[in-house]
Amino acid sequence: MTALVIAEHDNASLKPATLNTVTAAAHITQLSGGEVHVLVAGKEAAAAAQAASQIAGVAKVIHVEGLHFEHGLAENMAAQVLAIASSYSHILFPATASGKNIAPRVAATLDVAQISDITEVDAADTFERPIYAGNAIAIVQSLDATKVITVRSTGFDAAAATGGSAAIETLAGVADSGQSTFMGSEIAKSDRPELTAAKIIVSGGRALGSAEKFNEVLTPLADKLGAALGASRAAVDAGYTPNDWQVGQTGKIVAPQLYVAIGISGAIQHLAGMKDSKVIVAINKDAEAPIFSVADYGLEVDLFTAVPELVAAL
Ligand SMILES: Cc1cc2nc3c(=O)[nH]c(=O)nc-3n(C[C@H](O)[C@H](O)[C@H](O)COP(=O)(O)OP(=O)(O)OC[C@H]3O[C@@H](n4cnc5c(N)ncnc54)[C@H](O)[C@@H]3O)c2cc1C
């Protein structure tokens, strides 16, 4: 059984979720025997292919070049994956916006059921995935010939980015599907770490009261800690922060080393996005707030006094 991981990259380097997806693939091949291959399809993506070849546990990298792969458009990526799919028992994508855009097209064309958002590999055909906002774990067995899987990156450690020496095979790519065209992108520039890759996250809730207060109180703490900033949905809906800062069931799933929840009640939909964080610190003035049930350290205080004091002490 050979597992294929679809690399997510910017043509120069790999996105971190690729490494977690390789670990999931390696668990499968350890149980079933076989190899892990990685597909890098891009434009002038030799550096990304080279990076993939160095991941520990990868046996082969398939490098495909094409102008139409530059931005990872799902139509072209799905066609490329399908062109080589018959060689693989398992095809794995990171459960990111990109992976979730490509995987269903592959699964539907192969006429198999997609296995989404796995957090554990029990056997080569059996996987665990959270349901009901993480309150229950479904154990899913698939009898399909090809398993098309998306991998929740917080469920698996990142594979070592170095130490491997996989062969790189260059393949001719499929033609441009012509079904979609890349028009442009607007990417928010930030000096902060990306939320899903950050080791420390400072996250704020409705209690901050305004965008100005959110910035005034939380930014100095995030700066001191070198942290990414996150938010509850209530804070996002109230316009305190951009949408892409939202952590939770309908936002980003994160598992940093340290998650500091400030003025966040801890609704299950928020916990679904952060409760796997290694250490959780909660600052809330309500002793009954559910966030304290998952917190390793809790401060039952007014955030507007405690956070500036914390910043001064750091
Ligand atoms: C389908 C669905 C999906 C959802 N998805 C998400 C999601 O992805 N992410 C998410 O976050 N939510 C999500 N929600 C919303 C969720 O249910 C909560 O409404 C939301 O998380 C509440 O945000 P909050 O904790 O900031 O606000 P609140 O619940 O209002 O909590 C504010 C907290 O701040 C504390 N506080 C107030 N003043 C101070 C002060 N001065 N000092 C210290 N503490 C103070 C209060 O005690 C309270 O605990 C979803 C809901 C639904 C129905």
The ligand as a MOL file (V3000), in Angstrom:
LIG
                    3D

  0  0  0     0  0            999 V3000
M  V30 BEGIN CTAB
M  V30 COUNTS 53 58 0 0 0
M  V30 BEGIN ATOM
M  V30 1 C -22.9050 27.0940 14.7500 0
M  V30 2 C -22.0770 27.9680 15.6610 0
M  V30 3 C -20.7240 28.0770 15.3960 0
M  V30 4 C -19.9180 28.8740 16.2230 0
M  V30 5 N -18.5700 28.9450 15.9790 0
M  V30 6 C -17.7930 29.6370 16.8290 0
M  V30 7 C -16.3740 29.6790 16.6390 0
M  V30 8 O -15.8190 29.1350 15.6730 0
M  V30 9 N -15.6330 30.3630 17.5400 0
M  V30 10 C -16.1910 31.0060 18.6300 0
M  V30 11 O -15.4260 31.6030 19.4120 0
M  V30 12 N -17.5110 30.9770 18.8020 0
M  V30 13 C -18.3320 30.3270 17.9220 0
M  V30 14 N -19.6760 30.3550 18.1220 0
M  V30 15 C -20.2320 31.2870 19.1170 0
M  V30 16 C -20.2010 30.7550 20.5470 0
M  V30 17 O -21.3280 29.9830 20.8040 0
M  V30 18 C -20.1220 31.9330 21.5380 0
M  V30 19 O -21.2360 32.7640 21.3250 0
M  V30 20 C -18.8680 32.7870 21.4380 0
M  V30 21 O -17.7220 31.9610 21.4550 0
M  V30 22 C -18.8240 33.7310 22.6270 0
M  V30 23 O -17.7250 34.5800 22.5120 0
M  V30 24 P -17.0810 35.2390 23.7970 0
M  V30 25 O -16.6310 34.1790 24.7180 0
M  V30 26 O -16.0930 36.2360 23.3400 0
M  V30 27 O -18.2800 36.0880 24.4060 0
M  V30 28 P -19.1810 35.8740 25.7100 0
M  V30 29 O -19.7950 34.5410 25.7180 0
M  V30 30 O -20.0510 37.0650 25.8040 0
M  V30 31 O -18.1220 35.8770 26.8870 0
M  V30 32 C -17.4310 37.0070 27.3380 0
M  V30 33 C -16.6710 36.6000 28.5850 0
M  V30 34 O -15.8850 37.6700 29.0210 0
M  V30 35 C -15.9510 37.7400 30.4490 0
M  V30 36 N -15.7070 39.1280 30.8210 0
M  V30 37 C -16.4990 40.2200 30.6140 0
M  V30 38 N -15.8960 41.3370 31.0470 0
M  V30 39 C -14.6740 40.9540 31.5480 0
M  V30 40 C -13.6030 41.6540 32.1380 0
M  V30 41 N -13.6250 42.9860 32.2810 0
M  V30 42 N -12.5320 40.9480 32.5630 0
M  V30 43 C -12.4880 39.5860 32.4130 0
M  V30 44 N -13.4870 38.8730 31.8450 0
M  V30 45 C -14.5730 39.5470 31.4160 0
M  V30 46 C -17.3380 37.2620 30.8040 0
M  V30 47 O -17.3410 36.7390 32.1100 0
M  V30 48 C -17.5810 36.1860 29.7440 0
M  V30 49 O -17.1860 34.9100 30.2120 0
M  V30 50 C -20.4980 29.5800 17.3070 0
M  V30 51 C -21.8750 29.4600 17.5550 0
M  V30 52 C -22.6490 28.6710 16.7380 0
M  V30 53 C -24.1150 28.5500 17.0430 0
M  V30 END ATOM
M  V30 BEGIN BOND
M  V30 1 1 1 2
M  V30 2 1 2 3
M  V30 3 2 2 52
M  V30 4 2 3 4
M  V30 5 1 4 5
M  V30 6 1 4 50
M  V30 7 2 5 6
M  V30 8 1 6 7
M  V30 9 1 6 13
M  V30 10 2 7 8
M  V30 11 1 7 9
M  V30 12 1 9 10
M  V30 13 2 10 11
M  V30 14 1 10 12
M  V30 15 2 12 13
M  V30 16 1 13 14
M  V30 17 1 14 15
M  V30 18 1 14 50
M  V30 19 1 15 16
M  V30 20 1 16 17
M  V30 21 1 16 18
M  V30 22 1 18 19
M  V30 23 1 18 20
M  V30 24 1 20 21
M  V30 25 1 20 22
M  V30 26 1 22 23
M  V30 27 1 23 24
M  V30 28 2 24 25
M  V30 29 1 24 26
M  V30 30 1 24 27
M  V30 31 1 27 28
M  V30 32 2 28 29
M  V30 33 1 28 30
M  V30 34 1 28 31
M  V30 35 1 31 32
M  V30 36 1 32 33
M  V30 37 1 33 34
M  V30 38 1 33 48
M  V30 39 1 34 35
M  V30 40 1 35 36
M  V30 41 1 35 46
M  V30 42 1 36 37
M  V30 43 1 36 45
M  V30 44 2 37 38
M  V30 45 1 38 39
M  V30 46 1 39 40
M  V30 47 2 39 45
M  V30 48 1 40 41
M  V30 49 2 40 42
M  V30 50 1 42 43
M  V30 51 2 43 44
M  V30 52 1 44 45
M  V30 53 1 46 47
M  V30 54 1 46 48
M  V30 55 1 48 49
M  V30 56 2 50 51
M  V30 57 1 51 52
M  V30 58 1 52 53
M  V30 END BOND
M  V30 END CTAB
M  END
